[in-house]
């Protein structure tokens, strides 16, 4: 089973774009689809769509604070529901996506005898709602990179203390936070579907600042 958070080892400003773009590419591969030049579908080797880095000013007309961020995220949610994922969760009051619920929905769609149809349904919804996702990502409130780093570091330590010994620390590169987690770039050295991992994840979830729960 693929997971959105396996594609999240990117600087915070590219968080949503990378998560959805990479997940879309993985889903397309899982469905057996072949991308054609010019079809607008990201492949696994493509860079994520451009969006302002966290802490950088949004383009003119896109600055509006937390209220605008929440409203933009809500439009993304509404698009996902219109596109067939009727139980796609509302954003949190902070405006950030509720990744714990999103992962449950993803697992449901990608399991059982109708897994292929579920994958295709999720892929198509993500592709359709990419503009709304990018618009919301551009309005993400500024947050200090040091605070994000310290939050992820405490989370990584907690994960190791709770039995996930291979969970790596985040790093800082050029003022950007690179999340920790699975040392394998393809996300295969840690079994994120194991009961032990899920227990550690639950025990350590409060270590992450709101909005970082899909990052590592």
C-alpha positions as CSV (number, residue, x, y, z in Angstrom):
1,X,0.0,0.0,0.0
2,X,1.3,3.4,-0.9
3,X,1.2,6.2,1.6
4,X,1.1,10.0,1.2
5,X,3.6,10.6,3.9
6,X,6.3,8.4,2.2
7,X,6.6,11.2,-0.4
8,X,7.1,14.1,2.1
9,X,10.8,14.4,2.6
10,X,10.9,18.0,1.1
11,X,11.3,21.5,2.4
12,X,8.1,22.8,4.2
13,X,7.2,25.2,1.5
14,X,6.7,22.4,-1.0
15,X,4.8,20.2,1.5
16,X,1.4,19.9,-0.1
17,X,2.6,20.1,-3.7
18,X,5.1,17.3,-3.1
19,X,2.8,15.1,-1.1
20,X,0.0,15.2,-3.7
21,X,2.2,15.2,-6.8
22,X,4.4,12.3,-5.6
23,X,1.4,10.4,-4.4
24,X,-0.3,10.9,-7.8
25,X,2.7,9.6,-9.6
26,X,2.9,6.5,-7.3
27,X,-0.8,5.9,-7.7
28,X,-0.6,6.1,-11.5
29,X,2.2,3.6,-11.5
30,X,0.3,1.3,-9.2
31,X,-2.7,1.5,-11.5
32,X,-0.5,0.5,-14.4
33,X,-0.9,3.8,-16.2
34,X,1.6,5.1,-18.6
35,X,2.2,8.9,-18.7
36,X,2.4,10.5,-22.2
37,X,4.3,13.6,-23.0
38,X,2.1,16.7,-22.6
39,X,-0.7,15.0,-20.6
40,X,-0.1,17.2,-17.6
41,X,0.5,14.2,-15.2
42,X,3.5,14.3,-13.0
43,X,5.9,11.3,-13.3
44,X,8.0,10.1,-10.4
45,X,11.0,12.0,-11.7
46,X,9.3,15.3,-12.3
47,X,9.8,18.2,-9.8
48,X,6.7,19.2,-7.9
49,X,4.6,22.2,-9.2
50,X,6.1,25.5,-8.1
51,X,4.7,27.1,-5.0
52,X,6.0,29.8,-2.7
53,X,8.4,28.5,0.0
54,X,7.2,28.6,3.6
55,X,8.2,31.9,5.1
56,X,8.2,33.7,1.8
57,X,5.6,36.3,0.7
58,X,2.7,34.9,-1.4
59,X,2.1,36.5,-4.8
60,X,0.1,39.7,-4.8
61,X,-3.6,39.0,-4.2
62,X,-2.8,35.7,-2.4
63,X,-2.0,37.1,1.0
64,X,-4.9,36.8,3.5
65,X,-3.8,35.2,6.7
66,X,-5.2,32.1,8.4
67,X,-8.7,32.8,7.3
68,X,-7.8,32.8,3.6
69,X,-5.7,29.7,4.1
70,X,-8.6,27.8,5.7
71,X,-11.0,29.0,2.9
72,X,-8.6,27.8,0.2
73,X,-8.2,24.4,1.9
74,X,-11.9,24.1,2.2
75,X,-12.2,24.7,-1.6
76,X,-9.7,21.9,-2.1
77,X,-11.8,19.6,0.2
78,X,-15.0,20.5,-1.7
79,X,-13.2,19.7,-5.0
80,X,-12.1,16.3,-3.8
81,X,-15.7,15.5,-2.7
82,X,-17.1,16.7,-6.0
83,X,-14.5,14.5,-7.7
84,X,-15.8,11.3,-6.1
85,X,-14.0,11.2,-2.7
86,X,-17.2,12.1,-0.7
87,X,-15.6,11.5,2.8
88,X,-12.5,13.6,2.2
89,X,-12.1,15.3,5.6
90,X,-12.6,19.0,6.4
91,X,-9.4,20.9,7.2
92,X,-8.6,21.5,10.8
93,X,-9.5,24.8,12.3
94,X,-5.9,25.9,11.7
95,X,-6.5,25.3,7.9
96,X,-4.1,22.3,7.7
97,X,-5.2,19.0,6.3
98,X,-6.2,16.2,8.7
99,X,-3.6,13.7,7.5
100,X,-4.6,11.0,9.9
101,X,-8.0,10.8,8.4
102,X,-6.7,11.2,4.8
103,X,-4.4,8.1,5.4
104,X,-7.4,6.1,6.6
105,X,-9.3,7.0,3.4
106,X,-6.4,6.2,1.2
107,X,-5.9,2.8,2.9
108,X,-9.6,2.0,2.4
109,X,-9.6,2.9,-1.3
110,X,-6.4,1.0,-2.0
111,X,-7.4,-2.3,-0.3
112,X,-9.8,-5.1,-1.0
113,X,-11.2,-6.6,-4.2
114,X,-11.8,-3.1,-5.7
115,X,-8.4,-1.7,-4.9
116,X,-7.6,-0.9,-8.5
117,X,-10.8,1.1,-9.0
118,X,-10.1,2.9,-5.7
119,X,-6.6,3.8,-6.7
120,X,-7.9,5.2,-10.0
121,X,-10.6,7.1,-8.3
122,X,-8.2,8.8,-5.9
123,X,-5.7,9.5,-8.7
124,X,-8.3,11.2,-10.8
125,X,-9.6,13.3,-7.9
126,X,-6.0,14.4,-7.0
127,X,-5.3,15.3,-10.6
128,X,-8.6,17.3,-11.0
129,X,-8.1,19.2,-7.7
130,X,-4.4,20.0,-8.2
131,X,-5.1,23.8,-8.9
132,X,-7.1,24.1,-5.7
133,X,-4.3,22.3,-3.7
134,X,-1.7,24.6,-5.1
135,X,-3.8,27.7,-4.3
136,X,-4.1,26.6,-0.7
137,X,-0.4,25.8,-0.5
138,X,0.5,29.3,-1.6
139,X,-1.5,30.7,1.3
140,X,0.1,28.6,4.0
141,X,0.9,30.9,7.0
142,X,4.6,31.7,7.7
143,X,6.3,29.6,10.4
144,X,9.8,29.7,11.8
145,X,12.0,27.0,10.4
146,X,13.8,26.5,13.7
147,X,10.4,25.7,15.4
148,X,9.6,23.2,12.7
149,X,13.0,21.6,13.0
150,X,12.8,21.3,16.8
151,X,9.3,19.8,16.5
152,X,10.4,17.2,14.0
153,X,13.5,16.4,16.1
154,X,11.4,15.7,19.2
155,X,9.1,13.6,17.1
156,X,12.0,11.6,15.7
157,X,13.4,10.9,19.2
158,X,10.0,9.9,20.4
159,X,9.6,7.4,17.5
160,X,12.9,5.8,18.3
161,X,12.1,5.7,22.0
162,X,8.9,3.9,21.1
163,X,10.6,1.1,19.2
164,X,11.1,2.5,15.7
165,X,14.9,2.5,16.0
166,X,15.6,3.3,12.3
167,X,13.7,6.6,12.4
168,X,16.1,9.3,11.4
169,X,16.4,12.9,12.6
170,X,15.4,15.9,10.5
171,X,18.2,18.2,9.2
172,X,18.6,21.8,8.3
173,X,19.9,22.8,4.9
174,X,20.1,26.4,3.7
175,X,17.5,27.5,6.3
176,X,15.0,24.8,5.2
177,X,14.0,21.8,7.2
178,X,14.5,18.4,5.6
179,X,12.2,15.9,7.5
180,X,13.5,12.8,9.0
181,X,11.9,9.4,9.1
182,X,12.8,6.6,6.8
183,X,16.4,6.7,5.8
184,X,15.6,4.9,2.5
185,X,14.5,7.5,-0.1
186,X,11.8,5.1,-1.3
187,X,10.5,4.6,2.2
188,X,10.9,0.9,2.4
189,X,13.3,0.3,5.4
190,X,10.6,1.1,7.9
191,X,7.3,-0.9,7.7
192,X,4.8,1.9,8.2
193,X,1.9,-0.6,8.2
194,X,3.3,-2.6,11.1
195,X,1.4,-2.5,14.5
196,X,4.6,-1.3,16.2
197,X,5.0,1.6,13.8
198,X,1.4,2.6,14.2
199,X,1.6,2.5,18.0
200,X,4.7,4.7,18.0
201,X,3.0,7.1,15.5
202,X,0.0,7.4,17.9
203,X,2.2,7.9,20.9
204,X,4.3,10.6,19.3
205,X,1.7,12.5,17.2
206,X,1.6,15.4,19.7
207,X,5.3,16.1,19.2
208,X,4.6,17.6,15.7
209,X,3.4,21.1,15.2
210,X,0.0,21.4,13.5
211,X,0.5,21.0,9.8
212,X,3.6,18.8,10.1
213,X,1.8,15.5,10.7
214,X,2.2,14.5,7.0
215,X,5.8,15.5,6.9
216,X,7.8,12.7,8.6
